[in-house]
Amino acid sequence: MSHSAAPRVSVVIPHWNGLAHLDVCLAALRRQTMTDHEVILVDNGSTDGSQAYVRQHYPEVRLVELGSNRGFTGACNAGYAASRGEFVCLLNNDTEADAGWLGAVVEVFNRHPRVGIVAVKLLLFDQRDRFHAAGDIYRVDGIPGNRGVWQTDRGQYDREEPVFGACGAAAAYRRAMVEEIGFLDDAFFFSCEDVDIAWRAHLAGWEVRYTPAGVVYHKLKASGGSGVVGSYYDGRNFLYVIWKNYPTSLLRRHAGDILRAQVAISREALRAWRGAAARARLRGQLAGLIGLVRLWPARRRIQAARRSDDRALAARLTPVDVAAAGE
């Protein structure tokens, strides 16, 4: 790994009390065929000894210690600030990257100078023939989702192609694009920050591509939105994404779809009212409605800088009748 000249790729790993995952994750990065990279582990104030373990066993890893939990977005942004690579990859600490992962990502960036984001084949760690994501989709009704989620890998996503976004568990970004549109929005804290940056990329005229040649295995226990915290941020951030990014012209066209989707979420939560996660989802929706005021300046700035027309954007959105199970 190069330490004098800037490396080609920076791998940023947000981390909080995940010591048990580190050997699998970091050893896989040592095996990458694309060696011109740096690894930055951003620690959100872990109390499980992660910091000392990394210093002792993985001296090549740059450790950024935040001292407190700044969430997924805070850790990723701190890692980006410390990174030097032409391309920056976000990687969850509970993953195992195939040896060819980084090479495949860089190869796509090299061939397509207007590609700002690369999504990879994300499979389940414990069931390696099942998908977590083959890139992300965004439905016209404002519901994001992982393409192919829970499907068995039968070769249906073996073609490199344009997609809406990349799941933040293993997403790659071109620094030139990030310098133009900004990185993750700290207002999101956790959930949908990857959807938000994908929207901003499309609006600014950048492309997003999926490559099946880059494979990452993810230790996903269950759907991430099932917990109380996940439910709150999903409820809020689905709306945050709309307020910031959905162009007014397309918003008018799909307002009915968006309203129906939000009402369906509310109804489902009300039916399960006794559950803490359902109540958190409703609180999140309320916070999301109030968030329109908070996000209005960002919306004005993003829409004013927009370079893509409605037709190009509409081509990247998915119809309502496609299932959009979340992370």
C-alpha positions as CSV (number, residue, x, y, z in Angstrom):
1,M,0.0,0.0,0.0
2,S,1.3,3.4,-0.9
3,H,1.7,5.9,1.9
4,S,3.8,8.6,0.2
5,A,1.7,9.4,-2.9
6,A,-2.1,9.5,-2.5
7,P,-3.6,6.0,-2.9
8,R,-6.0,5.4,-5.7
9,V,-8.8,4.2,-3.3
10,S,-9.7,5.0,0.3
11,V,-11.8,2.5,2.2
12,V,-13.7,4.1,5.0
13,I,-15.2,1.9,7.7
14,P,-17.6,3.4,10.3
15,H,-17.2,1.5,13.5
16,W,-18.9,1.3,16.9
17,N,-18.3,-1.6,19.4
18,G,-17.9,-4.1,16.6
19,L,-14.7,-5.8,17.7
20,A,-16.1,-9.2,16.9
21,H,-16.4,-8.3,13.2
22,L,-13.0,-6.7,12.7
23,D,-10.8,-9.7,11.8
24,V,-13.1,-10.9,9.0
25,C,-13.5,-7.4,7.6
26,L,-9.9,-6.2,7.8
27,A,-8.3,-9.5,6.7
28,A,-10.4,-9.4,3.6
29,L,-9.0,-6.0,2.8
30,R,-5.5,-7.3,3.1
31,R,-6.4,-9.9,0.4
32,Q,-7.5,-7.3,-2.2
33,T,-5.9,-7.8,-5.6
34,M,-6.0,-4.0,-6.0
35,T,-3.3,-3.0,-3.5
36,D,-3.2,0.8,-4.1
37,H,-5.6,1.6,-1.3
38,E,-5.7,2.9,2.3
39,V,-8.1,1.7,5.0
40,I,-9.5,4.2,7.5
41,L,-11.5,2.9,10.5
42,V,-13.5,5.7,12.1
43,D,-14.4,4.8,15.7
44,N,-17.5,6.3,17.2
45,G,-16.3,6.0,20.8
46,S,-16.2,2.2,21.1
47,T,-15.8,0.8,24.7
48,D,-15.0,-2.8,23.6
49,G,-11.2,-2.3,23.1
50,S,-11.5,-2.0,19.3
51,Q,-9.0,0.8,19.1
52,A,-6.1,-1.0,20.8
53,Y,-6.9,-4.2,18.9
54,V,-6.6,-2.4,15.5
55,R,-3.4,-0.6,16.5
56,Q,-1.8,-3.9,17.6
57,H,-3.1,-6.3,14.9
58,Y,-3.7,-4.0,11.9
59,P,-1.0,-1.3,12.0
60,E,-1.6,-0.4,8.3
61,V,-5.2,0.8,9.2
62,R,-5.5,4.5,9.9
63,L,-7.6,4.9,13.0
64,V,-9.7,8.0,13.4
65,E,-11.1,8.3,16.9
66,L,-14.1,10.5,17.3
67,G,-14.5,9.8,21.1
68,S,-18.3,9.8,20.8
69,N,-21.1,8.3,18.7
70,R,-21.7,10.7,15.7
71,G,-23.8,8.1,13.9
72,F,-23.2,6.5,10.5
73,T,-23.1,9.8,8.7
74,G,-20.8,11.5,11.2
75,A,-18.3,8.7,11.1
76,C,-18.4,8.5,7.2
77,N,-17.9,12.2,6.9
78,A,-14.9,12.2,9.3
79,G,-13.4,9.3,7.3
80,Y,-13.9,11.2,4.0
81,A,-12.2,14.2,5.5
82,A,-9.2,12.1,6.4
83,S,-9.1,10.2,3.1
84,R,-6.8,10.9,0.1
85,G,-8.0,8.5,-2.6
86,E,-9.4,9.4,-6.0
87,F,-12.2,7.0,-5.1
88,V,-13.7,6.6,-1.6
89,C,-15.5,3.4,-0.7
90,L,-17.8,3.1,2.3
91,L,-17.8,-0.4,3.9
92,N,-19.7,-1.7,6.9
93,N,-17.6,-3.3,9.6
94,D,-19.7,-6.5,9.4
95,T,-18.8,-7.3,5.8
96,E,-16.3,-9.6,4.0
97,A,-15.2,-8.2,0.7
98,D,-14.2,-10.6,-2.1
99,A,-10.6,-10.2,-3.1
100,G,-11.6,-8.6,-6.5
101,W,-14.0,-6.1,-5.0
102,L,-11.8,-2.9,-5.2
103,G,-10.4,-3.8,-8.5
104,A,-13.9,-4.3,-10.0
105,V,-15.0,-0.9,-8.6
106,V,-12.0,1.0,-10.0
107,E,-12.4,-0.7,-13.4
108,V,-15.9,0.7,-13.7
109,F,-14.8,4.2,-12.7
110,N,-12.0,4.0,-15.2
111,R,-14.3,3.1,-18.1
112,H,-17.0,5.6,-17.3
113,P,-15.7,9.1,-16.4
114,R,-19.3,10.4,-15.7
115,V,-20.0,7.6,-13.2
116,G,-19.9,9.1,-9.7
117,I,-21.2,6.1,-7.7
118,V,-20.6,2.4,-8.1
119,A,-22.8,-0.2,-6.5
120,V,-21.7,-3.8,-6.0
121,K,-23.2,-7.2,-5.6
122,L,-24.0,-7.4,-1.9
123,L,-24.8,-10.9,-0.7
124,L,-25.8,-12.3,2.7
125,F,-22.8,-13.4,4.8
126,D,-24.5,-16.5,6.1
127,Q,-26.4,-17.4,2.9
128,R,-24.0,-16.5,0.1
129,D,-26.4,-17.2,-2.7
130,R,-28.9,-14.7,-1.5
131,F,-29.0,-11.0,-2.2
132,H,-29.0,-8.0,0.2
133,A,-28.7,-5.6,-2.7
134,A,-27.7,-5.4,-6.4
135,G,-27.8,-1.6,-6.3
136,D,-30.7,0.4,-4.9
137,I,-34.0,1.4,-6.4
138,Y,-36.2,4.5,-5.7
139,R,-39.9,4.2,-6.4
140,V,-41.9,7.1,-7.7
141,D,-43.9,7.1,-4.5
142,G,-40.8,8.0,-2.5
143,I,-40.1,4.5,-1.1
144,P,-36.4,3.4,-1.5
145,G,-35.3,-0.2,-1.5
146,N,-32.5,-2.7,-2.3
147,R,-32.7,-4.2,-5.7
148,G,-33.1,-8.0,-5.6
149,V,-33.3,-8.1,-1.8
150,W,-33.7,-11.6,-0.3
151,Q,-33.7,-13.2,-3.8
152,T,-31.6,-16.2,-4.6
153,D,-28.7,-15.3,-6.9
154,R,-29.5,-17.2,-10.1
155,G,-27.6,-14.8,-12.4
156,Q,-30.5,-12.3,-12.7
157,Y,-28.1,-9.5,-11.7
158,D,-25.0,-10.5,-13.5
159,R,-25.1,-7.6,-16.0
160,E,-23.3,-4.3,-15.4
161,E,-26.0,-1.6,-15.7
162,P,-27.2,1.8,-14.5
163,V,-29.1,1.8,-11.2
164,F,-30.6,4.5,-9.0
165,G,-28.1,4.2,-6.0
166,A,-25.7,2.1,-4.0
167,C,-26.4,0.6,-0.6
168,G,-24.2,2.4,2.0
169,A,-23.0,-1.0,3.4
170,A,-20.6,-1.1,0.4
171,A,-20.7,1.9,-1.9
172,A,-18.0,3.6,-3.9
173,Y,-17.8,7.3,-4.8
174,R,-15.7,9.4,-7.1
175,R,-14.0,12.2,-5.2
176,A,-14.5,14.7,-8.1
177,M,-18.3,14.2,-7.7
178,V,-18.2,14.5,-3.9
179,E,-16.3,17.7,-4.2
180,E,-19.1,19.0,-6.4
181,I,-22.2,17.8,-4.6
182,G,-21.0,17.1,-1.1
183,F,-20.8,13.8,0.8
184,L,-23.3,12.4,3.3
185,D,-25.8,14.8,4.9
186,D,-25.4,14.8,8.7
187,A,-29.1,15.7,9.0
188,F,-29.9,12.1,8.2
189,F,-27.6,10.6,11.0
190,F,-28.6,7.0,10.1
191,S,-30.8,5.6,7.2
192,C,-31.4,6.9,3.7
193,E,-28.1,9.0,3.6
194,D,-27.1,6.7,0.7
195,V,-30.4,7.4,-1.1
196,D,-30.0,11.2,-0.6
197,I,-26.5,11.3,-2.1
198,A,-27.7,9.1,-5.1
199,W,-30.5,11.7,-5.7
200,R,-28.0,14.6,-5.6
201,A,-25.7,12.7,-8.0
202,H,-28.5,12.2,-10.6
203,L,-29.7,15.8,-10.2
204,A,-26.2,17.1,-10.9
205,G,-25.9,14.9,-14.0
206,W,-23.6,12.1,-12.6
207,E,-24.3,8.5,-13.3
208,V,-24.6,5.5,-11.0
209,R,-23.6,2.0,-12.1
210,Y,-23.9,-1.5,-10.7
211,T,-21.1,-4.1,-11.2
212,P,-21.7,-7.8,-10.5
213,A,-17.9,-8.2,-10.6
214,G,-17.5,-6.6,-7.1
215,V,-18.8,-8.9,-4.4
216,V,-19.3,-8.1,-0.7
217,Y,-20.8,-10.4,1.9
218,H,-22.9,-8.7,4.6
219,K,-23.8,-10.1,8.0
220,L,-27.4,-8.9,7.9
221,K,-29.5,-10.3,10.7
222,A,-32.9,-9.1,9.6
223,S,-34.5,-6.1,7.9
224,G,-32.8,-3.1,9.4
225,G,-36.0,-1.1,9.8
226,S,-37.4,-3.5,12.4
227,G,-35.7,-1.9,15.4
228,V,-37.1,1.2,17.2
229,V,-34.2,3.4,16.1
230,G,-34.3,2.2,12.5
231,S,-38.1,2.7,12.4
232,Y,-37.9,6.3,13.6
233,Y,-35.1,7.3,11.1
234,D,-36.8,5.4,8.2
235,G,-40.1,7.2,9.0
236,R,-38.3,10.6,9.1
237,N,-35.7,10.2,6.4
238,F,-38.0,8.9,3.7
239,L,-39.6,12.4,3.9
240,Y,-36.3,14.2,4.2
241,V,-35.2,12.6,0.9
242,I,-38.4,13.9,-0.8
243,W,-38.2,17.4,0.7
244,K,-34.5,17.8,-0.4
245,N,-34.4,16.1,-3.8
246,Y,-37.6,15.2,-5.5
247,P,-38.0,17.9,-8.3
248,T,-41.2,19.9,-8.1
249,S,-42.4,18.9,-11.6
250,L,-42.1,15.2,-10.8
251,L,-43.5,15.8,-7.3
252,R,-46.7,17.2,-8.9
253,R,-46.9,14.2,-11.2
254,H,-46.5,11.6,-8.4
255,A,-48.0,13.5,-5.4
256,G,-50.9,11.0,-5.2
257,D,-48.5,8.0,-5.1
258,I,-46.4,9.6,-2.4
259,L,-49.4,10.5,-0.3
260,R,-50.8,7.0,-0.6
261,A,-47.4,5.4,0.4
262,Q,-47.1,7.6,3.5
263,V,-50.7,6.9,4.5
264,A,-50.1,3.2,4.1
265,I,-47.0,3.5,6.4
266,S,-49.1,5.3,9.0
267,R,-51.9,2.8,8.8
268,E,-49.6,-0.1,9.2
269,A,-47.9,1.6,12.2
270,L,-51.3,2.4,13.8
271,R,-52.4,-1.2,13.4
272,A,-49.3,-2.3,15.3
273,W,-49.5,0.6,17.8
274,R,-48.6,-1.6,20.8
275,G,-45.2,-2.1,19.3
276,A,-42.4,0.4,20.2
277,A,-41.1,0.3,16.6
278,A,-44.5,1.2,15.2
279,R,-44.8,4.2,17.5
280,A,-41.3,5.2,16.6
281,R,-42.2,5.1,12.9
282,L,-45.1,7.5,13.5
283,R,-42.9,9.8,15.5
284,G,-40.4,9.7,12.6
285,Q,-43.1,10.6,10.1
286,L,-44.1,13.6,12.2
287,A,-40.5,14.7,12.5
288,G,-40.2,14.3,8.7
289,L,-43.2,16.6,8.1
290,I,-41.7,19.2,10.3
291,G,-38.3,18.7,8.6
292,L,-39.6,20.5,5.4
293,V,-38.7,23.8,7.0
294,R,-35.3,22.6,8.1
295,L,-34.4,21.3,4.7
296,W,-35.9,24.1,2.5
297,P,-32.5,26.0,2.1
298,A,-30.8,22.7,1.0
299,R,-33.6,22.0,-1.4
300,R,-33.4,25.4,-3.0
301,R,-29.6,25.0,-3.5
302,I,-29.8,21.5,-4.9
303,Q,-32.6,22.2,-7.3
304,A,-31.0,25.4,-8.5
305,A,-27.8,23.5,-9.4
306,R,-29.8,20.7,-11.2
307,R,-28.4,19.6,-14.6
308,S,-30.7,16.6,-15.4
309,D,-34.0,17.0,-17.1
310,D,-37.2,15.2,-16.0
311,R,-36.9,12.5,-18.6
312,A,-33.5,11.5,-17.5
313,L,-34.5,11.5,-13.8
314,A,-37.8,9.6,-14.5
315,A,-35.9,6.9,-16.3
316,R,-34.0,6.1,-13.0
317,L,-37.2,5.8,-10.9
318,T,-39.0,2.5,-10.4
319,P,-42.8,2.1,-10.7
320,V,-45.0,1.7,-7.6
321,D,-45.9,-1.9,-8.3
322,V,-42.3,-3.1,-7.7
323,A,-41.7,-4.4,-4.1
324,A,-39.2,-2.2,-2.3
325,A,-38.2,-4.0,0.8
326,G,-35.8,-1.9,2.9
327,E,-32.4,-2.7,4.2
